[in-house]
Amino acid sequence: SSTAAAIAVLALAAVAGVALGTTAATKKAPVIYIFGDSMSDVGNNNYLLLSIAKCNYPWYGIDYEGGYPTGRFTNGRTIGDIMAAKFGVPPPPPFLSLYMTDDEVLSGVNFASGGAGLLNETGIYFVEYLSFDNQISYFEQIKNAMIGKIGKKAAEEVVNGAIFQIGLGSNDYVNNFLRPFMADGFVYTHDQFIGLLMDTIDQQLTRLYHLGARNVWFTGLAPLGCIPSQRVLSDNGECLEDVNAYALQFNAAAKDLLDRLNAKLPGARMSLADCYSVVMELIEHPKKYGFTTSHTSCCDVDTSVGGLCLPTADVCDDRSQFVFWDAYHTSDAANQVIAGRLYADMVSAGDVQQGNTTTTSAPRTAPAARSVHGNGTTSAPRASPAARP
């Protein structure tokens, strides 16, 4: 499901120049808002009854705490989960699990939704999902709830100092432009499509800015042509270089756009997270990081419809050896490496002072020995809160 973007997503965040502000970085753990697709979803789609972009079944979550599916499209944690731990805060909860009267609205929130894209039409065949525009509207609800609790001035200060992690765009390619049954691939040339995406992002980030967002990490696209679901479309199983070229063109255009927004919007600090080079490094040099396999998925679902790790999938015995969990999403082990690299880049860039944040939650190593063959099912999924806004 959505995803390939996946990788994309991959990155939640990067580095290069997102100043967190002295208060957020040194005096207390930051408030984090996450916007994204299936790479960042921590359960929002579980609350969407009609959505077919779900993973609330085994073997998802097998290496997460408790071993239960949680709505995360991986065997363990998302990059956002791991980054939050490095900042000393719990993973922001899914928006759809909250009441607007909850005190949790004062802390970080995750709005990500599997299948989502920058364009509202992206992911339409997943039936129900939260597009980026939807996610921004829900953030506006959160801010209004904060104002009701602590007043406008205090709410504005929280939002101005918060970190906004945005990982979207992959689905606009993998589940839209590159799909032969979707109109955008016929209506637009790629240059025109890039223009449409940049115009859309311009409006969306400007809207977030006027809602108070200042510190934005916009995750660039990963090498989408190298994810398992795309490699199988090539004649020799190698990366699709034309798709990778699309990703690089998108990233360059996004970088230019963010620079223009920073120049135009007072106080804006919007940076492009270089997800592409981080993920490509893992794909091209897996052994350097302790992996054996970076070209195919742990679940062996590269050619399966949907590319997800269904309960009937033949799961690899050692998930820690695979960069990719399913045909679109990276594994918990890969996410640990990616998050560590991104955090180190942030420290070296001066955006985070190492040792000033409370990093009490160390990354959890995915167990390698737990066999899943011949089991058929795992424990029932943990019950999720039924609250809706």
C-alpha positions as semicolon CSV with decimal commas, in nm:
position;residue;x (nm);y (nm);z (nm)
1;S;0,000;0,000;0,000
2;S;0,098;0,325;-0,052
3;T;0,416;0,338;-0,014
4;A;0,675;0,303;-0,196
5;A;0,669;0,610;-0,099
6;A;0,774;0,439;0,119
7;I;1,103;0,476;0,129
8;A;1,049;0,768;0,082
9;V;0,945;0,825;0,354
10;L;1,204;0,699;0,469
11;A;1,336;0,952;0,583
12;L;1,157;1,154;0,799
13;A;1,396;1,370;0,844
14;A;1,697;1,483;0,757
15;V;1,908;1,728;0,843
16;A;2,056;1,986;0,705
17;G;1,938;2,287;0,838
18;V;1,648;2,285;1,048
19;A;1,717;2,501;1,342
20;L;1,520;2,376;1,633
21;G;1,570;2,683;1,843
22;T;1,760;2,707;2,168
23;T;1,457;2,645;2,386
24;A;1,342;2,334;2,200
25;A;1,688;2,191;2,162
26;T;1,841;2,257;2,500
27;K;1,585;2,331;2,769
28;K;1,320;2,071;2,703
29;A;1,224;1,794;2,467
30;P;1,052;1,928;2,155
31;V;0,694;1,891;2,042
32;I;0,691;1,693;1,718
33;Y;0,421;1,691;1,450
34;I;0,448;1,422;1,182
35;F;0,279;1,439;0,842
36;G;0,324;1,161;0,593
37;D;0,224;0,836;0,426
38;S;0,267;0,469;0,517
39;M;0,630;0,519;0,606
40;S;0,515;0,735;0,898
41;D;0,164;0,605;0,976
42;V;0,140;0,473;1,334
43;G;-0,226;0,371;1,322
44;N;-0,440;0,646;1,171
45;N;-0,566;0,421;0,893
46;N;-0,689;0,169;1,151
47;Y;-0,966;0,420;1,226
48;L;-1,070;0,459;0,862
49;L;-1,328;0,185;0,814
50;L;-1,324;0,193;0,434
51;S;-0,948;0,217;0,389
52;I;-0,778;-0,074;0,216
53;A;-0,434;0,068;0,301
54;K;-0,401;-0,113;0,632
55;C;-0,156;-0,347;0,798
56;N;-0,340;-0,431;1,120
57;Y;-0,256;-0,801;1,092
58;P;0,047;-1,030;1,127
59;W;0,328;-1,016;1,048
60;Y;0,336;-0,639;1,092
61;G;0,455;-0,538;1,437
62;I;0,623;-0,872;1,506
63;D;0,930;-0,688;1,635
64;Y;0,741;-0,401;1,796
65;E;0,691;-0,394;2,172
66;G;0,449;-0,676;2,255
67;G;0,471;-0,823;1,905
68;Y;0,134;-0,683;1,796
69;P;0,029;-0,510;1,474
70;T;-0,019;-0,140;1,551
71;G;-0,088;0,010;1,209
72;R;0,282;0,065;1,136
73;F;0,378;-0,060;0,790
74;T;0,690;-0,241;0,909
75;N;0,795;-0,521;1,141
76;G;0,888;-0,279;1,418
77;R;0,928;0,096;1,454
78;T;0,906;0,376;1,203
79;I;1,190;0,622;1,160
80;G;0,968;0,876;1,338
81;D;0,941;0,647;1,643
82;I;1,317;0,614;1,665
83;M;1,381;0,986;1,610
84;A;1,131;1,072;1,884
85;A;1,321;0,847;2,125
86;K;1,643;1,027;2,040
87;F;1,471;1,353;2,135
88;G;1,355;1,197;2,461
89;V;0,981;1,196;2,383
90;P;0,733;0,914;2,319
91;P;0,624;0,851;1,958
92;P;0,350;1,105;1,877
93;P;0,012;0,924;1,883
94;P;-0,213;0,894;1,578
95;F;-0,446;1,191;1,546
96;L;-0,754;0,974;1,501
97;S;-0,696;0,811;1,840
98;L;-0,747;1,143;2,022
99;Y;-1,039;1,341;2,152
100;M;-0,997;1,714;2,111
101;T;-1,052;1,744;2,487
102;D;-0,753;1,519;2,565
103;D;-0,447;1,677;2,726
104;E;-0,246;1,489;2,462
105;V;-0,339;1,760;2,210
106;L;-0,077;1,976;2,386
107;S;0,201;1,736;2,288
108;G;0,313;1,595;1,955
109;V;0,068;1,433;1,713
110;N;0,110;1,203;1,412
111;F;-0,122;1,277;1,118
112;A;0,038;1,036;0,866
113;S;-0,184;0,807;0,663
114;G;-0,092;0,509;0,447
115;G;-0,165;0,583;0,081
116;A;-0,149;0,960;0,121
117;G;0,016;1,193;-0,126
118;L;0,073;1,560;-0,183
119;L;-0,206;1,559;-0,442
120;N;-0,558;1,486;-0,326
121;E;-0,615;1,238;-0,608
122;T;-0,310;1,031;-0,514
123;G;-0,412;0,710;-0,340
124;I;-0,774;0,738;-0,449
125;Y;-0,799;0,363;-0,506
126;F;-0,723;0,305;-0,138
127;V;-1,077;0,446;-0,089
128;E;-1,023;0,621;0,245
129;Y;-0,705;0,796;0,358
130;L;-0,585;1,134;0,481
131;S;-0,424;1,341;0,206
132;F;-0,173;1,609;0,303
133;D;-0,449;1,871;0,278
134;N;-0,660;1,659;0,515
135;Q;-0,369;1,626;0,755
136;I;-0,314;2,002;0,761
137;S;-0,684;2,056;0,836
138;Y;-0,657;1,813;1,127
139;F;-0,351;1,999;1,255
140;E;-0,564;2,314;1,251
141;Q;-0,814;2,131;1,474
142;I;-0,531;2,040;1,712
143;K;-0,415;2,400;1,730
144;N;-0,768;2,524;1,799
145;A;-0,798;2,265;2,077
146;M;-0,468;2,390;2,221
147;I;-0,594;2,747;2,215
148;G;-0,901;2,636;2,406
149;K;-0,682;2,480;2,673
150;I;-0,389;2,718;2,718
151;G;-0,481;3,032;2,526
152;K;-0,376;3,172;2,190
153;K;-0,038;3,316;2,293
154;A;0,085;2,999;2,462
155;A;-0,045;2,777;2,181
156;E;0,132;2,993;1,925
157;E;0,459;2,964;2,117
158;V;0,432;2,584;2,129
159;V;0,361;2,557;1,756
160;N;0,630;2,809;1,660
161;G;0,889;2,605;1,851
162;A;0,769;2,264;1,736
163;I;0,935;2,035;1,481
164;F;0,729;1,956;1,171
165;Q;0,839;1,635;1,000
166;I;0,686;1,593;0,655
167;G;0,742;1,280;0,446
168;L;0,518;1,281;0,138
169;G;0,562;1,255;-0,238
170;S;0,649;0,891;-0,298
171;N;0,290;0,787;-0,351
172;D;0,244;1,069;-0,599
173;Y;0,482;0,867;-0,815
174;V;0,443;0,502;-0,718
175;N;0,066;0,510;-0,675
176;N;-0,016;0,785;-0,921
177;F;0,215;0,914;-1,196
178;L;0,376;0,575;-1,264
179;R;0,048;0,382;-1,260
180;P;-0,091;0,319;-1,612
181;F;-0,450;0,344;-1,490
182;M;-0,408;0,685;-1,323
183;A;-0,479;0,996;-1,531
184;D;-0,188;1,215;-1,419
185;G;0,068;1,003;-1,605
186;F;-0,118;1,070;-1,930
187;V;-0,227;1,428;-1,872
188;Y;0,115;1,564;-1,772
189;T;0,471;1,534;-1,895
190;H;0,711;1,480;-1,605
191;D;0,823;1,843;-1,610
192;Q;0,459;1,950;-1,591
193;F;0,394;1,703;-1,310
194;I;0,689;1,840;-1,112
195;G;0,544;2,188;-1,161
196;L;0,206;2,070;-1,031
197;L;0,368;1,912;-0,726
198;M;0,575;2,221;-0,646
199;D;0,273;2,452;-0,679
200;T;0,083;2,221;-0,446
201;I;0,363;2,203;-0,187
202;D;0,402;2,582;-0,202
203;Q;0,037;2,630;-0,105
204;Q;0,044;2,356;0,160
205;L;0,359;2,473;0,338
206;T;0,244;2,835;0,322
207;R;-0,081;2,727;0,485
208;L;0,113;2,545;0,760
209;Y;0,330;2,854;0,808
210;H;0,024;3,071;0,864
211;L;-0,092;2,814;1,120
212;G;0,236;2,868;1,305
213;A;0,483;2,617;1,158
214;R;0,838;2,749;1,147
215;N;1,080;2,454;1,180
216;V;1,000;2,218;0,891
217;W;1,188;1,908;0,779
218;F;1,059;1,813;0,436
219;T;1,187;1,467;0,346
220;G;1,314;1,437;-0,007
221;L;1,228;1,129;-0,210
222;A;1,438;0,815;-0,168
223;P;1,566;0,624;-0,472
224;L;1,219;0,493;-0,560
225;G;1,352;0,301;-0,858
226;C;1,543;0,073;-0,621
227;I;1,262;-0,041;-0,392
228;P;1,161;-0,406;-0,443
229;S;0,823;-0,328;-0,603
230;Q;0,997;-0,123;-0,873
231;R;1,302;-0,344;-0,930
232;V;1,082;-0,635;-1,035
233;L;0,954;-0,419;-1,322
234;S;1,301;-0,408;-1,477
235;D;1,433;-0,674;-1,716
236;N;1,727;-0,768;-1,495
237;G;1,608;-0,691;-1,142
238;E;1,822;-0,378;-1,121
239;C;1,707;-0,031;-1,015
240;L;1,486;0,166;-1,255
241;E;1,715;0,456;-1,336
242;D;1,442;0,668;-1,495
243;V;1,239;0,651;-1,174
244;N;1,545;0,744;-0,969
245;A;1,600;1,038;-1,205
246;Y;1,243;1,152;-1,135
247;A;1,317;1,141;-0,761
248;L;1,633;1,346;-0,800
249;Q;1,451;1,604;-1,012
250;F;1,177;1,627;-0,750
251;N;1,433;1,676;-0,472
252;A;1,614;1,953;-0,658
253;A;1,288;2,135;-0,727
254;A;1,177;2,093;-0,365
255;K;1,508;2,234;-0,238
256;D;1,465;2,542;-0,457
257;L;1,107;2,586;-0,336
258;L;1,205;2,562;0,031
259;D;1,479;2,820;-0,023
260;R;1,224;3,057;-0,180
261;L;0,979;3,004;0,106
262;N;1,250;3,076;0,363
263;A;1,333;3,401;0,184
264;K;0,968;3,503;0,162
265;L;0,824;3,395;0,498
266;P;0,973;3,570;0,805
267;G;1,115;3,324;1,057
268;A;1,063;3,019;0,836
269;R;1,332;2,751;0,862
270;M;1,237;2,488;0,606
271;S;1,496;2,230;0,506
272;L;1,510;1,938;0,267
273;A;1,606;1,612;0,432
274;D;1,842;1,422;0,204
275;C;1,675;1,085;0,220
276;Y;1,800;0,985;-0,122
277;S;2,170;0,950;-0,038
278;V;2,104;0,781;0,297
279;V;1,881;0,512;0,149
280;M;2,099;0,461;-0,158
281;E;2,398;0,404;0,070
282;L;2,209;0,124;0,246
283;I;2,102;-0,028;-0,085
284;E;2,444;-0,018;-0,248
285;H;2,654;-0,110;0,058
286;P;2,433;-0,325;0,283
287;K;2,718;-0,528;0,435
288;K;2,881;-0,209;0,560
289;Y;2,579;-0,170;0,790
290;G;2,534;-0,532;0,887
291;F;2,277;-0,635;0,623
292;T;2,295;-0,921;0,377
293;T;2,003;-0,831;0,149
294;S;1,895;-0,496;0,004
295;H;1,734;-0,588;-0,329
296;T;1,435;-0,792;-0,216
297;S;1,189;-0,801;0,075
298;C;1,202;-1,007;0,391
299;C;0,846;-1,126;0,322
300;D;0,924;-1,224;-0,038
301;V;0,626;-1,024;-0,168
302;D;0,799;-0,820;-0,438
303;T;0,564;-0,944;-0,712
304;S;0,254;-0,991;-0,496
305;V;-0,052;-0,774;-0,550
306;G;-0,025;-0,492;-0,298
307;G;0,328;-0,592;-0,201
308;L;0,238;-0,624;0,168
309;C;0,342;-0,892;0,417
310;L;0,014;-1,083;0,458
311;P;-0,038;-1,347;0,730
312;T;0,026;-1,612;0,462
313;A;0,362;-1,464;0,361
314;D;0,684;-1,660;0,399
315;V;0,868;-1,434;0,642
316;C;1,246;-1,446;0,656
317;D;1,393;-1,592;0,974
318;D;1,631;-1,302;1,040
319;R;1,460;-0,968;0,981
320;S;1,771;-0,782;1,093
321;Q;1,950;-0,888;0,774
322;F;1,704;-0,722;0,534
323;V;1,688;-0,356;0,440
324;F;1,330;-0,397;0,316
325;W;1,051;-0,554;0,514
326;D;0,795;-0,571;0,233
327;A;0,793;-0,450;-0,127
328;Y;0,774;-0,084;-0,023
329;H;0,880;-0,033;0,337
330;T;1,210;-0,057;0,518
331;S;1,264;-0,286;0,815
332;D;1,302;-0,189;1,180
333;A;1,674;-0,265;1,152
334;A;1,712;-0,036;0,851
335;N;1,508;0,235;1,020
336;Q;1,751;0,226;1,314
337;V;2,044;0,292;1,083
338;I;1,861;0,564;0,891
339;A;1,743;0,744;1,205
340;G;2,093;0,725;1,354
341;R;2,247;0,873;1,042
342;L;1,992;1,153;1,022
343;Y;2,029;1,241;1,387
344;A;2,410;1,246;1,358
345;D;2,381;1,474;1,056
346;M;2,159;1,708;1,257
347;V;2,412;1,720;1,539
348;S;2,702;1,789;1,302
349;A;2,501;2,064;1,132
350;G;2,444;2,230;1,471
351;D;2,068;2,183;1,464
352;V;2,078;1,968;1,779
353;Q;2,323;1,988;2,068
354;Q;2,413;1,630;2,151
355;G;2,364;1,551;2,515
356;N;2,118;1,835;2,577
357;T;1,813;1,630;2,490
358;T;1,695;1,341;2,701
359;T;1,760;1,029;2,497
360;T;1,638;0,777;2,751
361;S;1,475;0,546;2,497
362;A;1,749;0,356;2,320
363;P;1,669;0,194;1,986
364;R;1,528;-0,153;2,035
365;T;1,713;-0,422;1,845
366;A;1,483;-0,638;1,637
367;P;1,505;-0,999;1,756
368;A;1,662;-1,221;1,494
369;A;1,597;-1,565;1,634
370;R;1,218;-1,568;1,674
371;S;1,079;-1,806;1,412
372;V;0,750;-1,726;1,242
373;H;0,718;-2,021;1,009
374;G;0,430;-2,263;1,053
375;N;0,261;-2,041;1,308
376;G;-0,017;-1,892;1,100
377;T;-0,120;-1,624;1,347
378;T;0,021;-1,421;1,630
379;S;-0,146;-1,274;1,933
380;A;-0,455;-1,068;1,863
381;P;-0,385;-0,704;1,780
382;R;-0,372;-0,474;2,079
383;A;-0,698;-0,287;2,115
384;S;-0,675;0,068;1,990
385;P;-0,864;0,360;2,144
386;A;-1,193;0,414;1,970
387;A;-1,194;0,787;2,023
388;R;-1,248;1,004;1,717
389;P;-1,223;1,382;1,695
